[in-house]
Every structure is written in C-alpha cells, then in structure tokens.
Amino acid sequence: MTQGRFIKKIVMIVLATGLALVTSASDSVENKGAEDITLQGGSLGNVTLGHYRHQNALGNCNVCHGLFPRAFGSIRKLEEQGQLKNRRVMKECQACHRDRAAKGEKAGPTACRGCHKK
C-alpha cells in the first residue's frame, strides 16, 4: 500500500468515527419532551403524566403519539377542532394500563382516582 492510500484510509476511518460520535451524541440529547406533563382531566381533576416513565416503559413513542402529535397542547387542540373524541386519550391509557396489569406486567393505575387528582 502506498503512503497516499494509507493516509486516505486513515482519514476515512477518522471521518467515519467522527460521524458516528456526532450521530450518537445527537441521539442522546434529542428533545424527549417534558419529564412530566399535566393533562386537563375534567371534573375529576387533572392528570399528571410521568412522560419520561412512559417513554422508558413503552420504548415506542408511537404507542401514544400515533394518536396525537408530539407538540405541547396537541391533545386539547385536536379536541377543540373535533378531530379527537372526548376521552379518547383516557380510554387508550386505561386500555394500556389494564392490558399490562392483566399480563402481570408493571402497569399504571386502572381506577379513575389513580390518575385524576384534584
């Protein structure tokens, strides 16, 4: 191997390593939203969603965000526009909690007062 080819190979390795480091660093600092999110819960009181806890437990953001976008106030906005039925999010949460509990997995509350707090 000539010295020129050797140098090109080293440069390519350094660039590839640098790209890998930048990519992994950007993944680790990705904005994952608020740690906790307060949802309007009607007459029973608001619901404080442990957002980070749910991310860690579910591992797939689309479990929830397939229903509504990843934006502050998106649930309320969709409800006001008539694009998300009243209590739809709550029913999704309840179904998930109950399904996990039935499987013997760690699950969130299944009764109303477990999530809604005045």
N, CA, C and O atoms as CSV, one atom per row, in Angstrom:
chain,resi,resn,atom,element,x,y,z
A,1,MET,N,N,0.859,-1.170,0.000
A,1,MET,CA,C,0.000,0.000,0.000
A,1,MET,C,C,0.903,1.230,0.000
A,1,MET,O,O,1.875,1.306,0.751
A,2,THR,N,N,0.560,2.191,-0.861
A,2,THR,CA,C,1.362,3.405,-0.926
A,2,THR,C,C,1.017,4.300,0.252
A,2,THR,O,O,-0.017,4.142,0.902
A,3,GLN,N,N,1.911,5.243,0.507
A,3,GLN,CA,C,1.720,6.159,1.635
A,3,GLN,C,C,0.452,6.998,1.426
A,3,GLN,O,O,-0.266,7.271,2.388
A,4,GLY,N,N,0.167,7.411,0.180
A,4,GLY,CA,C,-1.031,8.196,-0.125
A,4,GLY,C,C,-2.308,7.430,0.175
A,4,GLY,O,O,-3.255,7.978,0.740
A,5,ARG,N,N,-2.328,6.153,-0.207
A,5,ARG,CA,C,-3.507,5.326,0.055
A,5,ARG,C,C,-3.684,5.103,1.555
A,5,ARG,O,O,-4.806,5.112,2.063
A,6,PHE,N,N,-2.582,4.906,2.251
A,6,PHE,CA,C,-2.614,4.696,3.692
A,6,PHE,C,C,-3.213,5.929,4.378
A,6,PHE,O,O,-4.062,5.796,5.259
A,7,ILE,N,N,-2.777,7.117,3.980
A,7,ILE,CA,C,-3.276,8.359,4.577
A,7,ILE,C,C,-4.771,8.519,4.283
A,7,ILE,O,O,-5.535,8.905,5.167
A,8,LYS,N,N,-5.193,8.225,3.049
A,8,LYS,CA,C,-6.609,8.313,2.706
A,8,LYS,C,C,-7.437,7.362,3.565
A,8,LYS,O,O,-8.531,7.705,4.013
A,9,LYS,N,N,-6.898,6.161,3.789
A,9,LYS,CA,C,-7.611,5.175,4.599
A,9,LYS,C,C,-7.759,5.673,6.036
A,9,LYS,O,O,-8.825,5.531,6.634
A,10,ILE,N,N,-6.705,6.248,6.585
A,10,ILE,CA,C,-6.734,6.777,7.959
A,10,ILE,C,C,-7.746,7.924,8.043
A,10,ILE,O,O,-8.522,8.003,8.995
A,11,VAL,N,N,-7.732,8.813,7.040
A,11,VAL,CA,C,-8.661,9.941,7.030
A,11,VAL,C,C,-10.102,9.434,6.996
A,11,VAL,O,O,-10.958,9.961,7.708
A,12,MET,N,N,-10.377,8.429,6.186
A,12,MET,CA,C,-11.727,7.876,6.099
A,12,MET,C,C,-12.160,7.259,7.425
A,12,MET,O,O,-13.311,7.413,7.832
A,13,ILE,N,N,-11.260,6.574,8.090
A,13,ILE,CA,C,-11.575,5.969,9.390
A,13,ILE,C,C,-11.877,7.053,10.418
A,13,ILE,O,O,-12.830,6.936,11.188
A,14,VAL,N,N,-11.068,8.100,10.429
A,14,VAL,CA,C,-11.270,9.207,11.374
A,14,VAL,C,C,-12.611,9.889,11.090
A,14,VAL,O,O,-13.357,10.186,12.023
A,15,LEU,N,N,-12.927,10.139,9.821
A,15,LEU,CA,C,-14.200,10.772,9.470
A,15,LEU,C,C,-15.394,9.892,9.853
A,15,LEU,O,O,-16.388,10.388,10.385
A,16,ALA,N,N,-15.296,8.613,9.587
A,16,ALA,CA,C,-16.383,7.693,9.933
A,16,ALA,C,C,-16.588,7.645,11.443
A,16,ALA,O,O,-17.724,7.638,11.917
A,17,THR,N,N,-15.497,7.612,12.194
A,17,THR,CA,C,-15.586,7.600,13.658
A,17,THR,C,C,-16.211,8.898,14.159
A,17,THR,O,O,-17.065,8.878,15.045
A,18,GLY,N,N,-15.789,10.016,13.597
A,18,GLY,CA,C,-16.350,11.315,13.987
A,18,GLY,C,C,-17.837,11.392,13.703
A,18,GLY,O,O,-18.605,11.891,14.525
A,19,LEU,N,N,-18.244,10.903,12.549
A,19,LEU,CA,C,-19.661,10.903,12.193
A,19,LEU,C,C,-20.465,10.040,13.163
A,19,LEU,O,O,-21.560,10.418,13.581
A,20,ALA,N,N,-19.919,8.889,13.515
A,20,ALA,CA,C,-20.605,8.000,14.462
A,20,ALA,C,C,-20.759,8.676,15.823
A,20,ALA,O,O,-21.805,8.561,16.462
A,21,LEU,N,N,-19.719,9.378,16.265
A,21,LEU,CA,C,-19.787,10.071,17.556
A,21,LEU,C,C,-20.812,11.196,17.528
A,21,LEU,O,O,-21.574,11.362,18.480
A,22,VAL,N,N,-20.839,11.964,16.456
A,22,VAL,CA,C,-21.801,13.063,16.337
A,22,VAL,C,C,-23.218,12.516,16.309
A,22,VAL,O,O,-24.106,13.072,16.955
A,23,THR,N,N,-23.443,11.446,15.577
A,23,THR,CA,C,-24.770,10.845,15.490
A,23,THR,C,C,-25.230,10.333,16.845
A,23,THR,O,O,-26.370,10.579,17.238
A,24,SER,N,N,-24.372,9.627,17.564
A,24,SER,CA,C,-24.777,9.101,18.869
A,24,SER,C,C,-24.969,10.221,19.871
A,24,SER,O,O,-25.841,10.126,20.734
A,25,ALA,N,N,-24.183,11.275,19.781
A,25,ALA,CA,C,-24.350,12.412,20.690
A,25,ALA,C,C,-25.678,13.105,20.434
A,25,ALA,O,O,-26.358,13.508,21.378
A,26,SER,N,N,-26.056,13.250,19.169
A,26,SER,CA,C,-27.328,13.905,18.876
A,26,SER,C,C,-28.499,13.058,19.347
A,26,SER,O,O,-29.518,13.610,19.763
A,27,ASP,N,N,-28.390,11.733,19.295
A,27,ASP,CA,C,-29.452,10.860,19.801
A,27,ASP,C,C,-29.631,11.026,21.299
A,27,ASP,O,O,-30.758,11.020,21.794
A,28,SER,N,N,-28.531,11.174,22.026
A,28,SER,CA,C,-28.617,11.240,23.477
A,28,SER,C,C,-29.142,12.583,23.965
A,28,SER,O,O,-29.652,12.667,25.082
A,29,VAL,N,N,-29.032,13.639,23.156
A,29,VAL,CA,C,-29.533,14.941,23.576
A,29,VAL,C,C,-30.841,15.295,22.869
A,29,VAL,O,O,-31.304,16.433,22.946
A,30,GLU,N,N,-31.432,14.322,22.183
A,30,GLU,CA,C,-32.697,14.552,21.500
A,30,GLU,C,C,-33.732,15.044,22.501
A,30,GLU,O,O,-33.822,14.543,23.622
A,31,ASN,N,N,-34.507,16.028,22.077
A,31,ASN,CA,C,-35.548,16.561,22.943
A,31,ASN,C,C,-36.647,15.514,23.081
A,31,ASN,O,O,-37.328,15.191,22.108
A,32,LYS,N,N,-36.814,14.997,24.264
A,32,LYS,CA,C,-37.812,13.952,24.502
A,32,LYS,C,C,-39.027,14.507,25.224
A,32,LYS,O,O,-39.832,13.750,25.766
A,33,GLY,N,N,-39.162,15.823,25.234
A,33,GLY,CA,C,-40.313,16.431,25.885
A,33,GLY,C,C,-40.104,16.618,27.368
A,33,GLY,O,O,-39.020,16.377,27.900
A,34,ALA,N,N,-41.156,17.049,28.023
A,34,ALA,CA,C,-41.107,17.312,29.462
A,34,ALA,C,C,-41.043,16.007,30.253
A,34,ALA,O,O,-41.513,14.962,29.802
A,35,GLU,N,N,-40.455,16.094,31.431
A,35,GLU,CA,C,-40.385,14.917,32.308
A,35,GLU,C,C,-41.783,14.488,32.733
A,35,GLU,O,O,-42.109,13.301,32.735
A,36,ASP,N,N,-42.598,15.466,33.092
A,36,ASP,CA,C,-43.993,15.232,33.467
A,36,ASP,C,C,-44.870,16.182,32.665
A,36,ASP,O,O,-44.465,17.306,32.369
A,37,ILE,N,N,-46.059,15.736,32.316
A,37,ILE,CA,C,-46.995,16.555,31.557
A,37,ILE,C,C,-48.333,16.542,32.297
A,37,ILE,O,O,-48.818,15.484,32.700
A,38,THR,N,N,-48.922,17.722,32.471
A,38,THR,CA,C,-50.233,17.823,33.110
A,38,THR,C,C,-51.293,17.908,32.031
A,38,THR,O,O,-51.271,18.802,31.185
A,39,LEU,N,N,-52.213,16.973,32.073
A,39,LEU,CA,C,-53.324,16.923,31.121
A,39,LEU,C,C,-54.596,17.365,31.816
A,39,LEU,O,O,-54.825,17.032,32.979
A,40,GLN,N,N,-55.422,18.115,31.103
A,40,GLN,CA,C,-56.695,18.535,31.670
A,40,GLN,C,C,-57.581,17.313,31.814
A,40,GLN,O,O,-57.837,16.597,30.845
A,41,GLY,N,N,-58.049,17.080,33.042
A,41,GLY,CA,C,-58.784,15.855,33.320
A,41,GLY,C,C,-60.244,16.027,33.660
A,41,GLY,O,O,-60.879,15.096,34.156
A,42,GLY,N,N,-60.790,17.204,33.400
A,42,GLY,CA,C,-62.215,17.414,33.654
A,42,GLY,C,C,-62.555,17.529,35.126
A,42,GLY,O,O,-61.728,17.932,35.943
A,43,SER,N,N,-63.775,17.172,35.447
A,43,SER,CA,C,-64.295,17.371,36.803
A,43,SER,C,C,-63.592,16.515,37.857
A,43,SER,O,O,-63.631,16.850,39.041
A,44,LEU,N,N,-62.959,15.430,37.455
A,44,LEU,CA,C,-62.252,14.576,38.421
A,44,LEU,C,C,-60.877,15.111,38.786
A,44,LEU,O,O,-60.242,14.617,39.718
A,45,GLY,N,N,-60.419,16.110,38.062
A,45,GLY,CA,C,-59.112,16.700,38.327
A,45,GLY,C,C,-58.128,16.368,37.219
A,45,GLY,O,O,-58.349,15.463,36.415
A,46,ASN,N,N,-57.044,17.116,37.194
A,46,ASN,CA,C,-56.023,16.937,36.165
A,46,ASN,C,C,-55.256,15.636,36.340
A,46,ASN,O,O,-55.265,15.020,37.406
A,47,VAL,N,N,-54.600,15.242,35.271
A,47,VAL,CA,C,-53.788,14.031,35.264
A,47,VAL,C,C,-52.343,14.436,35.028
A,47,VAL,O,O,-52.030,15.095,34.036
A,48,THR,N,N,-51.461,14.041,35.941
A,48,THR,CA,C,-50.039,14.276,35.736
A,48,THR,C,C,-49.458,13.010,35.128
A,48,THR,O,O,-49.402,11.958,35.766
A,49,LEU,N,N,-49.032,13.136,33.890
A,49,LEU,CA,C,-48.466,12.010,33.161
A,49,LEU,C,C,-46.959,11.994,33.372
A,49,LEU,O,O,-46.281,12.968,33.048
A,50,GLY,N,N,-46.432,10.908,33.907
A,50,GLY,CA,C,-44.984,10.735,34.034
A,50,GLY,C,C,-44.416,10.421,32.644
A,50,GLY,O,O,-44.236,9.257,32.289
A,51,HIS,N,N,-44.140,11.461,31.870
A,51,HIS,CA,C,-43.757,11.316,30.471
A,51,HIS,C,C,-42.496,10.474,30.317
A,51,HIS,O,O,-42.478,9.536,29.521
A,52,TYR,N,N,-41.440,10.793,31.067
A,52,TYR,CA,C,-40.192,10.010,30.969
A,52,TYR,C,C,-40.423,8.561,31.385
A,52,TYR,O,O,-39.885,7.640,30.771
A,53,ARG,N,N,-41.232,8.361,32.437
A,53,ARG,CA,C,-41.536,6.992,32.890
A,53,ARG,C,C,-42.208,6.199,31.784
A,53,ARG,O,O,-41.879,5.033,31.565
A,54,HIS,N,N,-43.148,6.824,31.085
A,54,HIS,CA,C,-43.843,6.155,29.991
A,54,HIS,C,C,-42.898,5.869,28.832
A,54,HIS,O,O,-42.971,4.802,28.223
A,55,GLN,N,N,-42.012,6.810,28.523
A,55,GLN,CA,C,-41.041,6.588,27.449
A,55,GLN,C,C,-40.173,5.381,27.758
A,55,GLN,O,O,-39.938,4.534,26.896
A,56,ASN,N,N,-39.703,5.310,28.985
A,56,ASN,CA,C,-38.833,4.187,29.376
A,56,ASN,C,C,-39.591,2.865,29.398
A,56,ASN,O,O,-39.050,1.834,29.000
A,57,ALA,N,N,-40.830,2.889,29.859
A,57,ALA,CA,C,-41.605,1.649,29.966
A,57,ALA,C,C,-42.054,1.141,28.594
A,57,ALA,O,O,-42.032,-0.063,28.338
A,58,LEU,N,N,-42.458,2.056,27.716
A,58,LEU,CA,C,-43.013,1.652,26.432
A,58,LEU,C,C,-41.957,1.507,25.345
A,58,LEU,O,O,-42.034,0.603,24.514
A,59,GLY,N,N,-40.972,2.397,25.352
A,59,GLY,CA,C,-39.888,2.323,24.376
A,59,GLY,C,C,-40.283,2.697,22.959
A,59,GLY,O,O,-39.417,2.766,22.087
A,60,ASN,N,N,-41.543,2.939,22.701
A,60,ASN,CA,C,-42.016,3.285,21.367
A,60,ASN,C,C,-42.961,4.471,21.497
A,60,ASN,O,O,-44.085,4.333,21.981
A,61,CYS,N,N,-42.499,5.631,21.064
A,61,CYS,CA,C,-43.295,6.857,21.193
A,61,CYS,C,C,-44.611,6.784,20.438
A,61,CYS,O,O,-45.578,7.446,20.816
A,62,ASN,N,N,-44.662,5.989,19.377
A,62,ASN,CA,C,-45.875,5.914,18.563
A,62,ASN,C,C,-47.024,5.211,19.259
A,62,ASN,O,O,-48.159,5.277,18.787
A,63,VAL,N,N,-46.760,4.540,20.368
A,63,VAL,CA,C,-47.848,3.935,21.140
A,63,VAL,C,C,-48.850,5.028,21.500
A,63,VAL,O,O,-50.059,4.821,21.401
A,64,CYS,N,N,-48.353,6.180,21.913
A,64,CYS,CA,C,-49.229,7.319,22.236
A,64,CYS,C,C,-49.303,8.314,21.086
A,64,CYS,O,O,-50.381,8.789,20.730
A,65,HIS,N,N,-48.154,8.622,20.514
A,65,HIS,CA,C,-48.109,9.682,19.511
A,65,HIS,C,C,-48.608,9.253,18.135
A,65,HIS,O,O,-48.556,10.038,17.189
A,66,GLY,N,N,-49.085,8.036,18.014
A,66,GLY,CA,C,-49.830,7.655,16.827
A,66,GLY,C,C,-51.236,8.244,16.883
A,66,GLY,O,O,-51.913,8.373,15.864
A,67,LEU,N,N,-51.658,8.598,18.091
A,67,LEU,CA,C,-52.984,9.167,18.331
A,67,LEU,C,C,-52.971,10.695,18.260
A,67,LEU,O,O,-53.937,11.305,17.802
A,68,PHE,N,N,-51.890,11.303,18.707
A,68,PHE,CA,C,-51.778,12.765,18.704
A,68,PHE,C,C,-50.313,13.151,18.496
A,68,PHE,O,O,-49.413,12.393,18.856
A,69,PRO,N,N,-50.072,14.344,17.908
A,69,PRO,CA,C,-48.698,14.759,17.597
A,69,PRO,C,C,-47.859,15.071,18.828
A,69,PRO,O,O,-48.376,15.273,19.926
A,70,ARG,N,N,-46.567,15.103,18.611
A,70,ARG,CA,C,-45.607,15.454,19.665
A,70,ARG,C,C,-45.474,16.970,19.743
A,70,ARG,O,O,-44.475,17.535,19.298
A,71,ALA,N,N,-46.464,17.614,20.298
A,71,ALA,CA,C,-46.431,19.068,20.436
A,71,ALA,C,C,-47.227,19.468,21.668
A,71,ALA,O,O,-48.258,18.871,21.974
A,72,PHE,N,N,-46.744,20.475,22.367
A,72,PHE,CA,C,-47.413,20.964,23.566
A,72,PHE,C,C,-48.842,21.387,23.217
A,72,PHE,O,O,-49.052,22.141,22.266
A,73,GLY,N,N,-49.801,20.914,23.967
A,73,GLY,CA,C,-51.197,21.293,23.784
A,73,GLY,C,C,-51.901,20.607,22.623
A,73,GLY,O,O,-53.017,20.985,22.266
A,74,SER,N,N,-51.263,19.605,22.032
A,74,SER,CA,C,-51.847,18.971,20.845
A,74,SER,C,C,-53.155,18.245,21.148
A,74,SER,O,O,-54.064,18.255,20.318
A,75,ILE,N,N,-53.270,17.628,22.297
A,75,ILE,CA,C,-54.491,16.902,22.641
A,75,ILE,C,C,-55.663,17.876,22.734
A,75,ILE,O,O,-56.713,17.660,22.128
A,76,ARG,N,N,-55.474,18.934,23.488
A,76,ARG,CA,C,-56.536,19.936,23.672
A,76,ARG,C,C,-56.918,20.540,22.312
A,76,ARG,O,O,-58.100,20.709,22.015
A,77,LYS,N,N,-55.927,20.856,21.504
A,77,LYS,CA,C,-56.182,21.469,20.198
A,77,LYS,C,C,-57.008,20.535,19.306
A,77,LYS,O,O,-57.963,20.971,18.663
A,78,LEU,N,N,-56.640,19.262,19.269
A,78,LEU,CA,C,-57.387,18.298,18.457
A,78,LEU,C,C,-58.814,18.132,18.958
A,78,LEU,O,O,-59.746,18.004,18.164
A,79,GLU,N,N,-58.984,18.135,20.289
A,79,GLU,CA,C,-60.333,18.026,20.854
A,79,GLU,C,C,-61.175,19.239,20.467
A,79,GLU,O,O,-62.335,19.100,20.081
A,80,GLU,N,N,-60.582,20.430,20.572
A,80,GLU,CA,C,-61.304,21.653,20.227
A,80,GLU,C,C,-61.692,21.687,18.754
A,80,GLU,O,O,-62.736,22.232,18.397
A,81,GLN,N,N,-60.857,21.108,17.899
A,81,GLN,CA,C,-61.129,21.082,16.464
A,81,GLN,C,C,-62.067,19.930,16.083
A,81,GLN,O,O,-62.441,19.789,14.918
A,82,GLY,N,N,-62.441,19.118,17.061
A,82,GLY,CA,C,-63.330,17.996,16.804
A,82,GLY,C,C,-62.638,16.827,16.112
A,82,GLY,O,O,-63.299,15.949,15.556
A,83,GLN,N,N,-61.303,16.816,16.147
A,83,GLN,CA,C,-60.542,15.754,15.489
A,83,GLN,C,C,-60.148,14.628,16.439
A,83,GLN,O,O,-59.590,13.617,16.014
A,84,LEU,N,N,-60.435,14.805,17.710
A,84,LEU,CA,C,-60.129,13.784,18.715
A,84,LEU,C,C,-61.321,13.715,19.653
A,84,LEU,O,O,-61.646,14.691,20.329
A,85,LYS,N,N,-61.961,12.575,19.692
A,85,LYS,CA,C,-63.159,12.422,20.511
A,85,LYS,C,C,-62.836,12.614,21.985
A,85,LYS,O,O,-61.749,12.271,22.450
A,86,ASN,N,N,-63.795,13.166,22.704
A,86,ASN,CA,C,-63.679,13.369,24.135
A,86,ASN,C,C,-63.354,12.042,24.832
A,86,ASN,O,O,-63.988,11.024,24.552
A,87,ARG,N,N,-62.417,12.052,25.696
A,87,ARG,CA,C,-61.975,10.898,26.492
A,87,ARG,C,C,-61.241,9.828,25.686
A,87,ARG,O,O,-60.953,8.760,26.227
A,88,ARG,N,N,-60.936,10.069,24.445
A,88,ARG,CA,C,-60.241,9.074,23.621
A,88,ARG,C,C,-58.866,8.744,24.202
A,88,ARG,O,O,-58.483,7.577,24.289
A,89,VAL,N,N,-58.130,9.785,24.600
A,89,VAL,CA,C,-56.800,9.564,25.162
A,89,VAL,C,C,-56.923,8.779,26.458
A,89,VAL,O,O,-56.157,7.845,26.695
A,90,MET,N,N,-57.879,9.150,27.295
A,90,MET,CA,C,-58.076,8.450,28.565
A,90,MET,C,C,-58.368,6.968,28.320
A,90,MET,O,O,-57.829,6.103,29.010
A,91,LYS,N,N,-59.215,6.684,27.344
A,91,LYS,CA,C,-59.564,5.289,27.053
A,91,LYS,C,C,-58.348,4.502,26.570
A,91,LYS,O,O,-58.208,3.320,26.884
A,92,GLU,N,N,-57.471,5.151,25.811
A,92,GLU,CA,C,-56.239,4.500,25.362
A,92,GLU,C,C,-55.339,4.195,26.559
A,92,GLU,O,O,-54.763,3.111,26.655
A,93,CYS,N,N,-55.226,5.161,27.466
A,93,CYS,CA,C,-54.389,4.973,28.659
A,93,CYS,C,C,-54.934,3.830,29.523
A,93,CYS,O,O,-54.187,2.953,29.959
A,94,GLN,N,N,-56.245,3.858,29.761
A,94,GLN,CA,C,-56.879,2.808,30.569
A,94,GLN,C,C,-56.661,1.432,29.947
A,94,GLN,O,O,-56.320,0.475,30.643
A,95,ALA,N,N,-56.857,1.341,28.648
A,95,ALA,CA,C,-56.713,0.052,27.964
A,95,ALA,C,C,-55.283,-0.466,28.102
A,95,ALA,O,O,-55.067,-1.654,28.345
A,96,CYS,N,N,-54.328,0.412,27.949
A,96,CYS,CA,C,-52.920,0.006,28.067
A,96,CYS,C,C,-52.605,-0.442,29.490
A,96,CYS,O,O,-51.990,-1.489,29.694
A,97,HIS,N,N,-53.029,0.355,30.480
A,97,HIS,CA,C,-52.783,0.007,31.881
A,97,HIS,C,C,-53.420,-1.342,32.222
A,97,HIS,O,O,-52.792,-2.191,32.853
A,98,ARG,N,N,-54.653,-1.527,31.805
A,98,ARG,CA,C,-55.363,-2.776,32.113
A,98,ARG,C,C,-54.742,-3.973,31.406
A,98,ARG,O,O,-54.635,-5.056,31.981
A,99,ASP,N,N,-54.335,-3.773,30.160
A,99,ASP,CA,C,-53.701,-4.849,29.400
A,99,ASP,C,C,-52.389,-5.282,30.054
A,99,ASP,O,O,-52.114,-6.474,30.187
A,100,ARG,N,N,-51.592,-4.309,30.457
A,100,ARG,CA,C,-50.308,-4.635,31.108
A,100,ARG,C,C,-50.547,-5.330,32.451
A,100,ARG,O,O,-49.855,-6.290,32.791
A,101,ALA,N,N,-51.520,-4.844,33.203
A,101,ALA,CA,C,-51.834,-5.460,34.503
A,101,ALA,C,C,-52.302,-6.904,34.309
A,101,ALA,O,O,-51.917,-7.793,35.069
A,102,ALA,N,N,-53.125,-7.130,33.298
A,102,ALA,CA,C,-53.636,-8.484,33.023
A,102,ALA,C,C,-52.507,-9.443,32.648
A,102,ALA,O,O,-52.596,-10.645,32.899
A,103,LYS,N,N,-51.462,-8.911,32.056
A,103,LYS,CA,C,-50.300,-9.734,31.677
A,103,LYS,C,C,-49.319,-9.906,32.831
A,103,LYS,O,O,-48.309,-10.599,32.702
A,104,GLY,N,N,-49.627,-9.267,33.963
A,104,GLY,CA,C,-48.736,-9.354,35.114
A,104,GLY,C,C,-47.544,-8.419,35.016
A,104,GLY,O,O,-46.581,-8.552,35.771
A,105,GLU,N,N,-47.605,-7.471,34.087
A,105,GLU,CA,C,-46.520,-6.505,33.916
A,105,GLU,C,C,-46.776,-5.293,34.801
A,105,GLU,O,O,-47.903,-5.059,35.239
A,106,LYS,N,N,-45.725,-4.527,35.059
A,106,LYS,CA,C,-45.875,-3.295,35.820
A,106,LYS,C,C,-46.779,-2.367,35.013
A,106,LYS,O,O,-46.551,-2.137,33.825
A,107,ALA,N,N,-47.813,-1.836,35.678
A,107,ALA,CA,C,-48.807,-1.033,34.981
A,107,ALA,C,C,-49.181,0.186,35.811
A,107,ALA,O,O,-48.974,0.226,37.023
A,108,GLY,N,N,-49.728,1.161,35.135
A,108,GLY,CA,C,-50.245,2.346,35.814
A,108,GLY,C,C,-51.595,2.058,36.429
A,108,GLY,O,O,-52.113,0.948,36.305
A,109,PRO,N,N,-52.169,3.044,37.091
A,109,PRO,CA,C,-53.469,2.873,37.739
A,109,PRO,C,C,-54.563,2.495,36.737
A,109,PRO,O,O,-54.497,2.862,35.563
A,110,THR,N,N,-55.552,1.771,37.207
A,110,THR,CA,C,-56.673,1.394,36.346
A,110,THR,C,C,-57.980,2.030,36.820
A,110,THR,O,O,-58.971,2.006,36.090
A,111,ALA,N,N,-58.000,2.590,38.008
A,111,ALA,CA,C,-59.184,3.275,38.526
A,111,ALA,C,C,-59.029,4.779,38.293
A,111,ALA,O,O,-57.911,5.290,38.239
A,112,CYS,N,N,-60.137,5.471,38.157
A,112,CYS,CA,C,-60.142,6.916,37.837
A,112,CYS,C,C,-59.247,7.741,38.769
A,112,CYS,O,O,-58.392,8.502,38.317
A,113,ARG,N,N,-59.460,7.574,40.053
A,113,ARG,CA,C,-58.724,8.380,41.042
A,113,ARG,C,C,-57.222,8.049,41.082
A,113,ARG,O,O,-56.446,8.775,41.705
A,114,GLY,N,N,-56.829,7.005,40.450
A,114,GLY,CA,C,-55.401,6.690,40.386
A,114,GLY,C,C,-54.624,7.664,39.530
A,114,GLY,O,O,-53.432,7.879,39.749
A,115,CYS,N,N,-55.293,8.253,38.558
A,115,CYS,CA,C,-54.645,9.226,37.658
A,115,CYS,C,C,-55.147,10.645,37.902
A,115,CYS,O,O,-54.359,11.590,37.921
A,116,HIS,N,N,-56.466,10.795,38.090
A,116,HIS,CA,C,-57.061,12.125,38.263
A,116,HIS,C,C,-56.881,12.600,39.686
A,116,HIS,O,O,-57.236,11.901,40.635
A,117,LYS,N,N,-56.324,13.801,39.831
A,117,LYS,CA,C,-56.098,14.387,41.157
A,117,LYS,C,C,-56.638,15.816,41.175
A,117,LYS,O,O,-56.370,16.613,40.276
A,118,LYS,N,N,-57.407,16.117,42.223
A,118,LYS,CA,C,-57.912,17.496,42.390
A,118,LYS,C,C,-56.948,18.303,43.204
A,118,LYS,O,O,-57.188,19.483,43.456
